[in-house]
Amino acid sequence: MKPEEVIEVLNEILDVLGCSHYSNSWEYIAVDTAIQALEKQIPKKPKTDDNRILCPTCNLLIAYNKSIEQHCWTCGQNLEGCVIE
């Protein structure tokens, strides 16, 4: 299964359990944590600001002029289109 498909199933589980983002139940916290981890596996295009390349999730400076990482080393976000130039 692709991460997007698993996220959809997990959101359906939250609906069945009757959990919302206001819930403090351990079920909600566990499923929400899994969803957040899966979302970081889905490649996202880095943000660019002048010559800087920023993580689209946490806005950390990843590189200047070129990117050398496939994942953000702070939050773990999978980065799309990162190649060593």
Sequence and secondary structure as in RCSB ss.txt:
>XXXX:A:sequence
MKPEEVIEVLNEILDVLGCSHYSNSWEYIAVDTAIQALEKQIPKKPKTDDNRILCPTCNLLIAYNKSIEQHCWTC
GQNLEGCVIE
>XXXX:A:secstr
  HHHHHHHHHHHHHHHT  TT   HHHHHHHHHHHHHHHHS B  EEETTEEE TTT  EEEESS   SB TTT
  BBTT    
